[in-house]
Amino acid sequence: MASSNRRLWFLFHGWLSLPVWLLFSFICLTGTIAVFSHELTWLANPATRAGNPDHLPRQPLPALVAAAQQAVPGAEISRIMVLEPYLVTAVALSAPDKPNAIAYLNPYTAQVQAVEQGMTFIGFMRSLHGWLLFPWQHSYSIGYYLVSAMSLVVLGAMITGLVVYKRFWRAFTRPRLRLDRDARTWLGDLHRLGGVWSLWFLLVIGLTGFWYLVQAVLWHSGVHVWPEAEPVALTEVPLTDGTPPPMIPLQQVLATAQAQFPQLEPALLSMPEHNRDYFSVLGSGDAILFDRYSFRVFINPWTGAVAQSNTPADMNLLQTLTHIADPLHYGTIGGLWTKTIWFLFGLVLSGMSISGFLIYGKRTVKGVRAGRTKVRKPLVAAPDCLPDKSPGQLEGA
């Protein structure tokens, strides 16, 4: 009975690797590349590098905004994105001849190094891995569901693999890789070793991916993880003769956010989209495992008052999962070192998906060939092996 159950588990484990292996391998590979998307951008595009040979301090964000507006006259700034120390600060803007552009500014010299339009490599890789570039409509994307559903494949393959692989813990103390045997043998050894040594990684990727699936359902159902701040009161919006009223300066916005949370390191500053919207300052602080947007401050653009603010200490369960999923999924929790670890294990996971397909495919082909051979074999017994019955009895007489 135990052997029969183990065979069923093995068949299920193989099924998980066979039908979806192409999609799963593609998602693994794009996710592995997405881990180093910032670093690959630095390598491929010199305009994104933040050179600082004179060891200058960072320029204030208002100075970068002023430089961007000077480089693109008439530009309307929508967002300021502060990236890693070795990358430029990205200022998203729009102008009559540049409806959707990003200015790359050296954060130490305030020099505009490039103004590019369209999707960046970072955005492309995250979109390709996250939702396969499927369009979003009515708060959902079929691609997002497909990708996040692969978490069930990861968790299912991990559980069934542990059931099939007896005494798997021996792979930690006595790893076996028989390179002198046939391809199927050493490929199976390599597959098992990769699976055992990456158990923690499979668990992290599987659980965070499952959260993305839950998050997709919440979005599709119209459930807001974060409550939206009430719009600015009409009485606080200044009356004018038709010209846009002046908002508080960016220096005041940043000073107010810093006063609210002294440990705040701004990562994203968004401008109000309309007269009743807020300045939003998102950044990181002293919370471990949380992403770079876990500290949030919303500031009234007319009065400078803080309308809403949040820290990891204020978060409920859903909000906490939202802000720890990305660092755990992409390995950004410890900077370049953890990114390297996630990248390497991402390659292992990609290799396991391919080797699992090859192993199961070889077994399937061998089984089919064996079945054909068995069918073609003549069913003639030797004379001394005939049953002790007369011809009439054999015919059912």
C-alpha positions as CSV (number, residue, x, y, z in Angstrom):
1,M,0.0,0.0,0.0
2,A,2.8,2.4,0.9
3,S,4.5,1.7,-2.4
4,S,1.3,2.4,-4.3
5,N,0.8,5.7,-2.5
6,R,4.3,6.7,-3.2
7,R,3.8,6.0,-6.9
8,L,0.7,8.2,-6.9
9,W,2.7,11.0,-5.3
10,F,5.4,10.6,-7.9
11,L,2.9,10.7,-10.7
12,F,1.5,13.9,-9.3
13,H,4.9,15.4,-8.8
14,G,5.7,14.6,-12.5
15,W,2.4,16.0,-13.7
16,L,3.2,19.3,-12.0
17,S,6.4,19.6,-14.0
18,L,5.2,18.4,-17.3
19,P,2.1,20.3,-18.5
20,V,3.1,23.8,-17.3
21,W,6.9,23.4,-17.6
22,L,7.3,25.9,-20.4
23,L,5.3,28.7,-18.7
24,F,6.8,27.9,-15.3
25,S,10.4,27.9,-16.7
26,F,9.8,31.2,-18.5
27,I,8.4,32.8,-15.3
28,C,11.4,31.5,-13.3
29,L,13.9,32.9,-15.8
30,T,12.2,36.3,-16.1
31,G,12.0,36.5,-12.3
32,T,15.7,35.7,-11.9
33,I,16.6,38.4,-14.4
34,A,14.2,40.8,-12.7
35,V,16.2,40.4,-9.4
36,F,19.1,42.1,-11.1
37,S,17.1,44.5,-13.4
38,H,18.6,47.6,-11.7
39,E,22.1,46.3,-12.0
40,L,21.6,45.1,-15.6
41,T,20.3,48.6,-16.4
42,W,23.4,50.1,-14.9
43,L,25.6,47.8,-17.1
44,A,23.7,48.4,-20.3
45,N,22.8,52.1,-20.1
46,P,25.6,54.5,-19.0
47,A,23.0,57.3,-18.6
48,T,21.6,55.5,-15.6
49,R,24.9,55.5,-13.7
50,A,25.3,57.9,-10.8
51,G,29.0,58.7,-10.9
52,N,30.4,60.6,-7.9
53,P,34.2,60.8,-8.2
54,D,34.4,63.8,-6.0
55,H,32.4,62.2,-3.2
56,L,29.7,64.9,-3.2
57,P,26.7,64.6,-0.9
58,R,23.3,64.0,-2.4
59,Q,21.5,67.0,-3.8
60,P,18.1,67.8,-2.3
61,L,15.1,66.6,-4.4
62,P,13.8,70.1,-5.1
63,A,17.2,70.9,-6.8
64,L,16.8,67.8,-9.0
65,V,13.2,68.8,-9.9
66,A,14.4,72.3,-10.9
67,A,17.1,70.8,-13.1
68,A,14.6,68.5,-14.8
69,Q,12.2,71.4,-15.5
70,Q,15.1,73.5,-16.9
71,A,16.1,70.6,-19.2
72,V,12.5,70.1,-20.4
73,P,10.8,73.5,-20.4
74,G,7.1,73.4,-19.5
75,A,7.4,69.9,-18.0
76,E,4.9,68.8,-15.4
77,I,6.5,66.6,-12.8
78,S,4.4,63.7,-11.5
79,R,6.8,61.5,-9.5
80,I,10.4,61.5,-8.2
81,M,11.9,58.0,-7.7
82,V,15.0,57.6,-5.6
83,L,16.9,54.5,-6.5
84,E,20.1,52.8,-5.3
85,P,23.1,55.0,-4.6
86,Y,24.8,53.9,-7.8
87,L,21.8,54.7,-10.0
88,V,20.3,58.0,-11.1
89,T,17.2,59.6,-9.5
90,A,14.3,59.2,-12.0
91,V,11.9,62.1,-12.4
92,A,8.7,61.2,-14.3
93,L,7.4,64.2,-16.3
94,S,5.2,65.1,-19.2
95,A,5.6,67.9,-21.8
96,P,3.8,68.7,-25.1
97,D,6.5,66.9,-27.1
98,K,7.2,64.3,-24.4
99,P,3.9,63.0,-23.0
100,N,5.4,60.2,-21.0
101,A,9.1,60.7,-20.2
102,I,11.6,60.1,-17.5
103,A,14.6,62.3,-16.8
104,Y,17.7,60.6,-15.4
105,L,19.5,62.9,-13.0
106,N,22.7,62.4,-11.2
107,P,21.7,62.7,-7.5
108,Y,25.1,64.2,-6.6
109,T,25.6,66.8,-9.3
110,A,21.9,67.4,-10.3
111,Q,23.0,66.9,-14.0
112,V,20.4,65.6,-16.4
113,Q,22.0,62.7,-18.1
114,A,19.2,61.6,-20.3
115,V,15.5,62.1,-21.0
116,E,13.9,58.9,-22.2
117,Q,10.4,57.9,-23.2
118,G,8.5,54.6,-23.1
119,M,9.0,51.6,-20.8
120,T,12.3,51.2,-19.1
121,F,14.1,47.8,-18.9
122,I,13.3,47.7,-15.1
123,G,9.6,48.2,-15.8
124,F,9.6,45.8,-18.7
125,M,11.2,42.9,-16.7
126,R,8.9,43.5,-13.7
127,S,5.9,43.6,-16.0
128,L,7.0,40.6,-18.1
129,H,7.6,38.5,-15.0
130,G,4.6,39.9,-13.0
131,W,1.8,39.6,-15.5
132,L,3.4,38.5,-18.8
133,L,2.5,41.9,-20.3
134,F,-1.2,41.0,-20.4
135,P,-3.3,44.2,-20.2
136,W,-5.0,45.3,-17.0
137,Q,-8.7,46.0,-17.1
138,H,-11.2,46.4,-14.4
139,S,-8.5,45.9,-11.7
140,Y,-7.3,42.5,-12.9
141,S,-5.0,40.9,-15.5
142,I,-5.2,37.4,-16.8
143,G,-1.4,37.3,-16.9
144,Y,-1.2,38.3,-13.2
145,Y,-3.5,35.3,-12.3
146,L,-1.4,32.9,-14.4
147,V,1.9,34.0,-12.9
148,S,0.6,34.0,-9.3
149,A,-1.1,30.6,-9.8
150,M,2.4,29.1,-10.4
151,S,2.9,29.4,-6.7
152,L,0.6,26.4,-6.3
153,V,2.9,24.5,-8.7
154,V,5.9,25.5,-6.6
155,L,4.4,24.4,-3.3
156,G,2.8,21.3,-4.8
157,A,6.1,20.2,-6.4
158,M,8.0,20.9,-3.2
159,I,5.6,18.8,-1.0
160,T,5.3,15.9,-3.5
161,G,9.0,15.9,-4.0
162,L,9.7,15.5,-0.3
163,V,7.2,12.6,-0.2
164,V,8.8,10.9,-3.2
165,Y,12.4,11.5,-2.1
166,K,12.9,9.2,0.9
167,R,15.3,10.4,3.5
168,F,15.9,13.6,1.6
169,W,17.9,15.0,4.6
170,R,20.8,12.8,3.6
171,A,21.4,15.1,0.6
172,F,22.7,17.7,3.1
173,T,25.3,15.4,4.7
174,R,26.0,12.9,1.9
175,P,25.2,14.6,-1.4
176,R,25.2,12.2,-4.4
177,L,25.9,13.2,-8.0
178,R,26.8,10.2,-10.2
179,L,28.3,11.9,-13.3
180,D,29.7,8.6,-14.5
181,R,26.3,7.1,-15.1
182,D,23.8,7.6,-17.9
183,A,22.1,11.0,-18.4
184,R,18.9,10.1,-16.7
185,T,20.7,9.0,-13.5
186,W,22.9,12.1,-13.1
187,L,20.1,14.4,-14.2
188,G,17.9,12.9,-11.5
189,D,20.7,13.3,-8.9
190,L,21.1,16.9,-9.9
191,H,17.4,17.5,-9.7
192,R,17.1,16.0,-6.2
193,L,20.1,17.9,-4.9
194,G,18.8,21.2,-6.3
195,G,15.4,20.6,-4.7
196,V,16.7,19.7,-1.3
197,W,19.2,22.5,-1.0
198,S,16.7,25.1,-2.2
199,L,13.8,24.0,0.0
200,W,13.9,27.4,1.9
201,F,13.8,29.2,-1.4
202,L,10.9,27.2,-2.8
203,L,9.0,27.9,0.4
204,V,9.6,31.7,0.3
205,I,8.8,31.9,-3.5
206,G,5.8,29.7,-3.1
207,L,4.3,31.6,-0.1
208,T,4.9,35.0,-1.5
209,G,3.6,34.0,-4.9
210,F,0.5,32.6,-3.2
211,W,0.0,36.0,-1.5
212,Y,0.2,37.7,-4.9
213,L,-2.7,35.3,-6.0
214,V,-4.7,36.4,-2.9
215,Q,-3.9,40.0,-3.6
216,A,-5.1,39.6,-7.2
217,V,-8.5,38.3,-5.9
218,L,-8.7,41.3,-3.4
219,W,-8.0,43.8,-6.2
220,H,-10.5,42.1,-8.5
221,S,-13.1,42.2,-5.7
222,G,-12.5,45.9,-5.0
223,V,-11.1,45.3,-1.6
224,H,-8.7,48.1,-0.6
225,V,-5.8,47.0,1.6
226,W,-5.1,50.6,2.4
227,P,-7.9,53.0,3.2
228,E,-7.9,56.0,0.9
229,A,-7.5,59.4,2.5
230,E,-10.5,61.7,2.3
231,P,-10.1,64.3,-0.5
232,V,-9.0,67.8,0.5
233,A,-12.0,69.8,1.7
234,L,-13.3,72.3,-0.8
235,T,-13.0,75.1,1.8
236,E,-9.2,74.5,1.8
237,V,-8.8,74.8,-1.9
238,P,-7.9,78.5,-2.7
239,L,-10.2,80.4,-5.0
240,T,-8.5,82.0,-8.0
241,D,-9.4,83.9,-11.2
242,G,-8.7,80.8,-13.4
243,T,-4.9,80.5,-13.1
244,P,-3.6,77.5,-11.1
245,P,-3.1,78.4,-7.5
246,P,0.5,77.9,-6.1
247,M,1.0,74.8,-3.9
248,I,3.4,74.6,-1.0
249,P,7.0,74.2,-2.1
250,L,8.7,70.8,-2.2
251,Q,11.1,71.8,0.6
252,Q,8.1,72.2,2.9
253,V,6.7,68.9,1.8
254,L,9.9,67.0,2.6
255,A,10.5,68.9,5.8
256,T,7.0,68.0,7.0
257,A,7.4,64.3,6.2
258,Q,10.8,64.3,7.9
259,A,9.3,65.9,11.0
260,Q,6.6,63.3,11.0
261,F,9.1,60.4,10.8
262,P,12.7,61.4,11.5
263,Q,14.0,58.0,10.3
264,L,12.3,58.3,7.0
265,E,14.4,57.9,3.8
266,P,12.2,59.0,0.9
267,A,12.0,56.6,-2.0
268,L,9.0,58.0,-3.9
269,L,7.5,61.4,-4.0
270,S,4.2,61.8,-5.9
271,M,2.6,65.1,-6.9
272,P,-1.1,65.8,-6.5
273,E,-3.1,64.7,-9.5
274,H,-5.8,67.3,-8.9
275,N,-6.7,70.2,-6.6
276,R,-8.1,67.8,-3.9
277,D,-5.3,65.3,-4.0
278,Y,-2.2,65.2,-1.7
279,F,1.5,65.1,-1.9
280,S,2.5,61.5,-1.0
281,V,6.0,60.7,0.4
282,L,6.8,57.1,0.6
283,G,10.0,55.7,2.0
284,S,11.8,53.3,4.3
285,G,12.9,53.5,7.9
286,D,14.1,51.3,10.6
287,A,11.7,48.4,10.0
288,I,13.4,45.1,9.0
289,L,12.0,43.0,6.1
290,F,9.7,45.8,4.9
291,D,10.0,47.3,1.4
292,R,11.1,50.8,0.5
293,Y,7.5,52.2,0.7
294,S,6.4,51.1,4.1
295,F,6.5,54.6,5.6
296,R,3.8,56.8,4.1
297,V,2.9,60.4,4.6
298,F,0.1,62.3,2.8
299,I,0.4,66.1,3.0
300,N,-2.2,68.7,2.1
301,P,-0.8,70.8,-0.9
302,W,-2.5,74.0,0.3
303,T,-2.1,74.0,4.1
304,G,0.9,71.7,4.5
305,A,-0.9,69.7,7.2
306,V,-0.4,65.9,7.4
307,A,-3.7,64.3,6.3
308,Q,-2.6,60.7,6.9
309,S,0.6,58.8,7.9
310,N,1.4,55.1,8.4
311,T,4.4,53.1,9.6
312,P,4.9,49.3,9.8
313,A,3.8,49.5,13.5
314,D,0.3,50.7,12.4
315,M,-0.2,47.9,9.8
316,N,-2.7,45.1,10.0
317,L,-2.0,41.6,8.6
318,L,-2.9,42.3,5.0
319,Q,-1.0,45.6,4.9
320,T,2.1,43.9,6.5
321,L,2.0,41.1,3.8
322,T,1.7,43.7,1.1
323,H,4.9,45.4,2.2
324,I,7.1,42.4,3.0
325,A,6.2,40.2,0.0
326,D,8.3,42.0,-2.6
327,P,11.6,42.1,-0.5
328,L,11.2,38.4,0.2
329,H,10.2,37.5,-3.4
330,Y,12.9,39.5,-5.1
331,G,15.6,39.3,-2.4
332,T,16.0,43.0,-1.8
333,I,16.0,42.7,2.0
334,G,19.8,42.9,2.3
335,G,20.9,44.8,-0.9
336,L,23.3,43.4,-3.4
337,W,24.3,40.4,-1.3
338,T,20.8,39.0,-0.9
339,K,20.0,39.8,-4.5
340,T,23.0,37.6,-5.5
341,I,21.7,34.7,-3.4
342,W,18.2,35.0,-4.9
343,F,19.6,35.2,-8.4
344,L,21.6,32.0,-7.9
345,F,18.8,30.1,-6.4
346,G,16.5,31.5,-9.1
347,L,18.8,29.8,-11.7
348,V,18.6,26.6,-9.6
349,L,14.8,26.7,-9.7
350,S,14.8,27.4,-13.4
351,G,17.2,24.5,-14.0
352,M,15.0,22.2,-11.8
353,S,11.9,23.0,-13.8
354,I,13.7,22.0,-17.0
355,S,15.4,18.9,-15.6
356,G,12.1,17.8,-14.0
357,F,10.5,18.0,-17.5
358,L,13.3,16.0,-19.0
359,I,13.3,13.3,-16.3
360,Y,9.5,12.9,-16.5
361,G,9.6,13.0,-20.3
362,K,12.3,10.2,-20.4
363,R,10.3,8.1,-18.0
364,T,7.1,8.6,-20.1
365,V,8.9,7.7,-23.4
366,K,10.4,4.6,-21.8
367,G,7.1,3.6,-20.4
368,V,5.4,3.9,-23.7
369,R,8.1,1.9,-25.5
370,A,7.9,-0.8,-22.8
371,G,4.1,-1.0,-23.2
372,R,4.4,-1.4,-27.0
373,T,7.0,-4.1,-26.6
374,K,4.7,-5.9,-24.2
375,V,1.7,-5.8,-26.5
376,R,3.7,-7.1,-29.5
377,K,5.2,-10.0,-27.5
378,P,3.4,-13.3,-28.5
379,L,1.4,-14.9,-25.7
380,V,2.6,-18.5,-26.2
381,A,3.4,-20.6,-23.2
382,A,5.9,-23.5,-23.2
383,P,4.4,-27.0,-23.2
384,D,5.6,-27.8,-19.7
385,C,4.0,-24.5,-18.4
386,L,0.5,-25.1,-19.6
387,P,-2.2,-25.2,-16.8
388,D,-3.3,-28.6,-15.6
389,K,-6.6,-28.5,-17.5
390,S,-8.0,-30.2,-20.6
391,P,-8.7,-28.4,-23.8
392,G,-12.4,-28.4,-23.1
393,Q,-11.9,-26.9,-19.7
394,L,-9.7,-24.2,-21.2
395,E,-12.4,-23.3,-23.7
396,G,-15.0,-23.1,-20.9
397,A,-16.8,-26.3,-21.8
